[in-house]
Amino acid sequence: MMKNDKNIQLQIEEALNSVDGIKKAAPRPYLLTRINARLNRQAKTNWEKAAAFISRPVVMVAGLCLVLAINIGVVLLNTSTSKNIVAERSANAGTDEDYNTISFASIDNY
Amino acid sequence: MVRGIGKAQAGPVVGIHLFNYFSIAKKWNIVQQNEAGLIKKLQEGEHLAFKSIVDLYQDMVYNTIISIVQNEQDAEDITQEVFVQVYQSVSSFKGDAKFSTWLYRISITKALDSEKRKKRKKRFAFIQKLFGENGETQYHPVEFNHPGVILDNKEKAGELFKALQKIPGNQRIAFTLSKIEGLNNNEIAEIMNTSFYAVESLLARAKTNLKKELKNYYEQKSVK
């Protein structure tokens, strides 16, 4: 048991010291070429940037919600104004008739 | 006679030491001047300066990243991302810290971001495994071998890197910068934006936690 503990301690020390004198890892050759290619890929035109922004799911969903909200708003506004017009017409209907009868009466008087 | 020889030898030895000291100081000064010049040129948009920066720092960036992400392909991708960011945001570099410190910070941030993405992918793979059709895992972590470790130490270093993944992020960064990058505590403190004593404490805790993890690993191994 004691021997096993010692052995484990030794292994731990060996593992901790295993990176002593480690050499620097280097990337594969032609890294600059690959970086340049990536830079060129990222250099988008303003139209491409706008298209990329619009095609983002969040923007698309927000845009759809906005269009729907505008449509619902317009529909609600139209129904309320059309109701008002109908109500106004029906209210005006009586006065128009009176006006007409008055006008006819005034004509008859001539 | 002896004293004479001593005197005669002391002259050139001191001279050589002084010469070495001045030549090293001069070289360091040239490197710093060149670096400042390169950064200024890069900020002005000169592409040749970018090439020199990549040549100068690619090993440093790659070595730091590979020690954190422990995957060669990922490390190379992130190295490219780091230099792309350097090219795009070098104008924001004010020169308050050393350029290498700035580069280390970008590299570490990108490497840790990649780690987070990888962990998210791992969780997603686990969920896929639970609800997937085949019931097979799609995420297979591979055993990592740092290319700079000598052949005799490969196995032990592999175990150490495995244990490194299990300790908290800032302890792992401090340990990596100290043991693998060979930086001193002052440099690590500057990179991690903390104090010298905080780095000392981080390194001590990292070592304690690593010992714990390694102990668990070897105990399980000895039982098997």
HADDOCK unambig.tbl for C-alpha pairs under 7 A between the chains (distance, minus, plus):
assign (segid A and resid 8 and name CA) (segid B and resid 215 and name CA) 6.75 0.50 0.50
assign (segid A and resid 8 and name CA) (segid B and resid 218 and name CA) 6.28 0.50 0.50
assign (segid A and resid 12 and name CA) (segid B and resid 211 and name CA) 6.40 0.50 0.50
assign (segid A and resid 12 and name CA) (segid B and resid 214 and name CA) 6.06 0.50 0.50
assign (segid A and resid 12 and name CA) (segid B and resid 215 and name CA) 6.79 0.50 0.50
assign (segid A and resid 14 and name CA) (segid B and resid 156 and name CA) 6.88 0.50 0.50
assign (segid A and resid 15 and name CA) (segid B and resid 156 and name CA) 4.68 0.50 0.50
assign (segid A and resid 15 and name CA) (segid B and resid 157 and name CA) 5.87 0.50 0.50
assign (segid A and resid 15 and name CA) (segid B and resid 159 and name CA) 6.85 0.50 0.50
assign (segid A and resid 15 and name CA) (segid B and resid 160 and name CA) 5.67 0.50 0.50
assign (segid A and resid 16 and name CA) (segid B and resid 160 and name CA) 6.55 0.50 0.50
assign (segid A and resid 18 and name CA) (segid B and resid 153 and name CA) 5.38 0.50 0.50
assign (segid A and resid 18 and name CA) (segid B and resid 156 and name CA) 6.07 0.50 0.50
assign (segid A and resid 18 and name CA) (segid B and resid 157 and name CA) 5.27 0.50 0.50
assign (segid A and resid 19 and name CA) (segid B and resid 149 and name CA) 6.44 0.50 0.50
assign (segid A and resid 19 and name CA) (segid B and resid 157 and name CA) 6.25 0.50 0.50
assign (segid A and resid 19 and name CA) (segid B and resid 179 and name CA) 6.97 0.50 0.50
assign (segid A and resid 19 and name CA) (segid B and resid 180 and name CA) 6.78 0.50 0.50
assign (segid A and resid 22 and name CA) (segid B and resid 148 and name CA) 5.35 0.50 0.50
assign (segid A and resid 22 and name CA) (segid B and resid 149 and name CA) 5.10 0.50 0.50
assign (segid A and resid 22 and name CA) (segid B and resid 180 and name CA) 6.59 0.50 0.50
assign (segid A and resid 23 and name CA) (segid B and resid 148 and name CA) 4.25 0.50 0.50
assign (segid A and resid 23 and name CA) (segid B and resid 149 and name CA) 6.42 0.50 0.50
assign (segid A and resid 24 and name CA) (segid B and resid 59 and name CA) 6.82 0.50 0.50
assign (segid A and resid 24 and name CA) (segid B and resid 63 and name CA) 5.91 0.50 0.50
assign (segid A and resid 24 and name CA) (segid B and resid 148 and name CA) 5.50 0.50 0.50
assign (segid A and resid 25 and name CA) (segid B and resid 59 and name CA) 6.53 0.50 0.50
assign (segid A and resid 25 and name CA) (segid B and resid 62 and name CA) 6.95 0.50 0.50
assign (segid A and resid 25 and name CA) (segid B and resid 63 and name CA) 5.11 0.50 0.50
assign (segid A and resid 25 and name CA) (segid B and resid 147 and name CA) 5.72 0.50 0.50
assign (segid A and resid 25 and name CA) (segid B and resid 148 and name CA) 5.26 0.50 0.50
assign (segid A and resid 26 and name CA) (segid B and resid 59 and name CA) 4.97 0.50 0.50
assign (segid A and resid 26 and name CA) (segid B and resid 62 and name CA) 6.46 0.50 0.50
assign (segid A and resid 26 and name CA) (segid B and resid 63 and name CA) 6.69 0.50 0.50
assign (segid A and resid 27 and name CA) (segid B and resid 59 and name CA) 6.71 0.50 0.50
assign (segid A and resid 27 and name CA) (segid B and resid 62 and name CA) 6.27 0.50 0.50
assign (segid A and resid 27 and name CA) (segid B and resid 76 and name CA) 6.50 0.50 0.50
assign (segid A and resid 32 and name CA) (segid B and resid 51 and name CA) 6.88 0.50 0.50
assign (segid A and resid 32 and name CA) (segid B and resid 54 and name CA) 6.78 0.50 0.50
assign (segid A and resid 35 and name CA) (segid B and resid 80 and name CA) 5.38 0.50 0.50
assign (segid A and resid 35 and name CA) (segid B and resid 84 and name CA) 6.63 0.50 0.50
assign (segid A and resid 39 and name CA) (segid B and resid 84 and name CA) 6.31 0.50 0.50
